[in-house]
Amino acid sequence: MAAVRGRRLLVSDFLMSFMWVWSSVLIKIFVYKILDYGSHDMKGEILRYGISIVNMFFFAFLAKATKGGAYNPLTVLSSAISGNFSNFLFTVGARIPVQVLGSIYGVRLILAAFPEIGRGPRLNVDITRGALTEGFLTFGIIIISQGLSRKLPGSFFMKTWISSVSKLTLHMLGSDLTGGCMNPASVMGWAFTRGEHISKEHLIVYWLAPMEATLAAVWAFRVVVRPENDKTPKVKSGKSE
């Protein structure tokens, strides 16, 4: 059963990563090409962000339907850190590489269908500022995700709404500097097609900084928020007379 579940997760990760890079491109085509809004048109930007939130709801539903499928290595890494060692090895050795492959094949198909679509996220500042930007953005979203993953009151809709708005806000804050990606697999897809996937700026800004920020966020959350098992009151056992 564990092996079957593992294979299903890998298939889900590949397909969701493939679909994720396509979704962002299709949203831009719909807003800027089909509806003919300008790149700096306020109505167009509002519409694009609104569709992006709906898109994140769709992927949250897919994650629930596939019982854990994901398109972002940082999401599965933060969960794996809190799990057992075998799950950590499966995540690092299988799930993350599969997500990267899904993104690469997705971008390749995008450029084959729409060669004029662009070059993906680009670093517009120096490496140090870029790494700090992606690191802080990642730290913020992982802290929010950790909080939402706990048994807090609220429906699937409310938690997804908070997560989606948070991701969109952080993306907007970093979009002019690094692209505000917070997704190494997605960036890897575009960098691989440009032949920049082993460049210093790509590895430091889009892989090393987000990974370190994920580890720091998980550690900080554990320090600030005690595990639920530690909150259960201990009952002193008394000796019977």
C-alpha positions as CSV (number, residue, x, y, z in Angstrom):
1,M,0.0,0.0,0.0
2,A,2.8,2.4,0.8
3,A,4.5,1.7,-2.5
4,V,1.2,2.3,-4.4
5,R,0.6,5.6,-2.5
6,G,4.2,6.7,-3.3
7,R,3.7,6.1,-7.0
8,R,0.4,7.9,-7.0
9,L,2.1,10.9,-5.2
10,L,4.8,11.0,-7.8
11,V,2.4,10.9,-10.7
12,S,0.3,13.6,-9.0
13,D,3.4,15.8,-8.4
14,F,4.5,15.5,-12.0
15,L,1.1,16.4,-13.4
16,M,0.4,19.3,-11.0
17,S,3.9,20.8,-11.6
18,F,3.3,20.5,-15.3
19,M,-0.2,22.1,-15.0
20,W,1.1,24.9,-12.6
21,V,3.6,26.4,-15.1
22,W,0.9,26.2,-17.8
23,S,-1.7,27.9,-15.6
24,S,0.3,31.0,-15.1
25,V,0.9,31.4,-18.8
26,L,-2.7,30.7,-19.8
27,I,-3.9,33.4,-17.3
28,K,-1.6,35.9,-18.9
29,I,-2.7,34.9,-22.4
30,F,-6.3,35.2,-21.4
31,V,-5.9,38.7,-19.8
32,Y,-3.4,40.3,-22.1
33,K,-4.0,38.6,-25.5
34,I,-7.6,37.6,-25.5
35,L,-9.1,40.4,-23.4
36,D,-6.4,42.8,-24.8
37,Y,-5.6,44.5,-21.5
38,G,-2.3,46.4,-21.3
39,S,0.5,45.2,-19.0
40,H,0.0,48.2,-16.8
41,D,-3.8,48.4,-17.0
42,M,-5.2,48.5,-13.5
43,K,-8.4,46.6,-14.5
44,G,-6.3,43.9,-16.2
45,E,-4.0,43.5,-13.2
46,I,-7.0,43.2,-10.9
47,L,-8.6,40.6,-13.2
48,R,-5.3,38.6,-13.4
49,Y,-4.9,38.5,-9.7
50,G,-8.5,37.5,-9.2
51,I,-8.1,34.6,-11.7
52,S,-4.8,33.7,-9.9
53,I,-6.7,33.2,-6.6
54,V,-9.3,31.0,-8.3
55,N,-6.4,29.1,-9.9
56,M,-4.8,28.5,-6.4
57,F,-8.2,27.2,-5.1
58,F,-8.2,24.8,-8.0
59,F,-4.8,23.5,-7.2
60,A,-5.7,23.3,-3.5
61,F,-8.6,21.1,-4.5
62,L,-6.3,18.9,-6.6
63,A,-3.9,18.5,-3.6
64,K,-6.9,17.4,-1.5
65,A,-8.2,15.1,-4.2
66,T,-4.9,13.4,-4.7
67,K,-4.3,13.1,-1.0
68,G,-1.1,15.1,-0.9
69,G,-0.1,15.9,-4.5
70,A,2.0,19.1,-4.8
71,Y,3.7,21.3,-7.3
72,N,6.1,23.2,-5.0
73,P,9.2,21.5,-3.5
74,L,9.1,23.9,-0.5
75,T,5.7,22.7,0.5
76,V,6.6,19.0,0.5
77,L,10.0,19.8,2.1
78,S,8.4,21.6,5.1
79,S,6.2,18.6,5.7
80,A,9.0,16.1,5.3
81,I,11.1,17.9,7.9
82,S,8.4,17.3,10.4
83,G,8.0,13.6,9.4
84,N,10.1,10.5,9.7
85,F,13.5,10.0,8.0
86,S,12.2,7.6,5.3
87,N,9.5,10.2,4.2
88,F,12.3,12.8,4.1
89,L,14.4,10.7,1.8
90,F,11.4,9.9,-0.4
91,T,10.6,13.7,-0.7
92,V,14.2,14.8,-1.4
93,G,15.1,11.8,-3.6
94,A,11.9,11.4,-5.6
95,R,9.2,13.9,-5.1
96,I,11.2,17.1,-5.6
97,P,13.0,15.7,-8.7
98,V,9.7,14.7,-10.2
99,Q,8.3,18.2,-9.6
100,V,11.3,19.6,-11.4
101,L,10.8,17.3,-14.3
102,G,7.1,18.2,-14.5
103,S,8.0,21.9,-14.6
104,I,10.7,21.4,-17.3
105,Y,8.4,19.5,-19.6
106,G,5.6,22.0,-19.0
107,V,7.8,24.9,-20.0
108,R,9.2,23.1,-23.0
109,L,5.6,22.5,-24.3
110,I,4.7,26.1,-23.6
111,L,7.6,27.4,-25.6
112,A,6.8,25.0,-28.4
113,A,3.2,26.2,-28.5
114,F,3.8,29.9,-27.7
115,P,7.4,30.8,-28.5
116,E,6.7,34.5,-28.0
117,I,5.4,34.0,-24.5
118,G,8.6,35.2,-22.7
119,R,11.5,33.9,-20.6
120,G,10.0,33.3,-17.2
121,P,11.1,35.0,-13.9
122,R,14.3,36.9,-14.0
123,L,16.6,38.3,-11.3
124,N,16.6,42.1,-11.5
125,V,18.8,42.8,-8.5
126,D,22.2,41.5,-7.3
127,I,22.5,38.0,-5.9
128,T,22.6,39.0,-2.3
129,R,19.4,41.1,-2.5
130,G,17.7,38.4,-4.6
131,A,18.6,35.7,-2.1
132,L,17.3,37.8,0.8
133,T,14.1,38.6,-1.1
134,E,13.3,35.0,-2.0
135,G,14.4,33.9,1.5
136,F,12.1,36.3,3.4
137,L,9.2,35.6,1.1
138,T,9.6,31.9,1.5
139,F,10.0,32.2,5.3
140,G,6.7,34.1,5.4
141,I,4.7,31.7,3.3
142,I,6.0,28.6,5.1
143,I,5.1,30.2,8.5
144,I,1.6,30.8,7.3
145,S,1.3,27.3,5.8
146,Q,2.5,25.8,9.0
147,G,-0.1,27.7,11.0
148,L,-2.9,26.7,8.6
149,S,-1.9,23.1,8.6
150,R,-2.5,22.8,12.3
151,K,-5.9,21.8,13.7
152,L,-7.3,25.3,13.8
153,P,-11.0,26.1,13.4
154,G,-12.0,26.9,9.9
155,S,-13.2,25.4,6.7
156,F,-11.2,24.3,3.6
157,F,-12.5,27.4,1.9
158,M,-11.3,29.8,4.6
159,K,-7.9,28.2,4.9
160,T,-7.4,28.2,1.2
161,W,-8.5,31.8,0.9
162,I,-5.9,32.9,3.6
163,S,-3.2,30.9,1.9
164,S,-4.0,32.1,-1.6
165,V,-4.2,35.8,-0.6
166,S,-1.0,35.5,1.4
167,K,0.9,33.9,-1.5
168,L,-0.4,36.5,-4.0
169,T,0.6,39.4,-1.6
170,L,4.1,38.0,-1.1
171,H,4.4,37.4,-4.9
172,M,3.5,41.0,-5.6
173,L,6.1,42.3,-3.1
174,G,8.9,40.4,-4.8
175,S,7.7,40.4,-8.4
176,D,9.9,43.3,-9.5
177,L,13.0,42.0,-7.8
178,T,13.1,38.2,-8.3
179,G,9.7,37.4,-9.7
180,G,8.4,36.5,-6.3
181,C,8.4,32.9,-7.2
182,M,8.8,30.9,-4.0
183,N,8.8,27.8,-6.1
184,P,12.2,26.4,-7.1
185,A,10.7,23.8,-9.5
186,S,8.8,26.3,-11.5
187,V,11.8,28.6,-11.9
188,M,14.0,25.6,-12.8
189,G,11.7,24.8,-15.7
190,W,12.3,28.3,-17.2
191,A,16.0,28.3,-16.3
192,F,16.6,24.9,-17.9
193,T,15.2,26.0,-21.2
194,R,17.5,29.1,-21.1
195,G,20.6,27.0,-20.1
196,E,20.9,28.9,-16.8
197,H,19.9,26.2,-14.4
198,I,23.4,25.7,-13.1
199,S,24.3,29.4,-12.9
200,K,25.3,30.9,-9.6
201,E,22.4,33.3,-9.4
202,H,19.9,30.5,-10.1
203,L,21.2,28.1,-7.5
204,I,21.7,30.6,-4.7
205,V,18.6,32.8,-5.2
206,Y,16.0,30.2,-6.3
207,W,17.2,27.1,-4.5
208,L,19.6,27.6,-1.7
209,A,17.9,30.7,-0.1
210,P,14.3,29.3,-0.3
211,M,15.5,25.9,1.1
212,E,17.3,27.5,4.0
213,A,14.3,29.8,4.7
214,T,12.0,26.7,4.7
215,L,14.2,25.0,7.3
216,A,14.4,28.2,9.4
217,A,10.6,28.7,9.2
218,V,9.9,25.2,10.3
219,W,12.3,25.5,13.2
220,A,11.0,28.9,14.3
221,F,7.4,27.6,14.2
222,R,8.3,24.7,16.4
223,V,10.0,27.1,18.9
224,V,7.1,29.5,19.0
225,V,4.2,27.1,18.8
226,R,4.5,24.0,21.0
227,P,3.5,20.7,19.4
228,E,0.0,19.7,20.3
229,N,1.2,16.6,22.1
230,D,3.1,18.8,24.5
231,K,-0.1,20.7,25.4
232,T,-2.0,17.7,26.7
233,P,-2.1,17.9,30.5
234,K,-0.2,15.2,32.3
235,V,-2.3,13.2,34.7
236,K,-0.4,12.2,37.8
237,S,-0.9,8.6,38.7
238,G,-1.4,8.1,42.4
239,K,-0.8,4.9,44.2
240,S,-3.8,3.1,45.4
241,E,-4.1,2.6,49.1
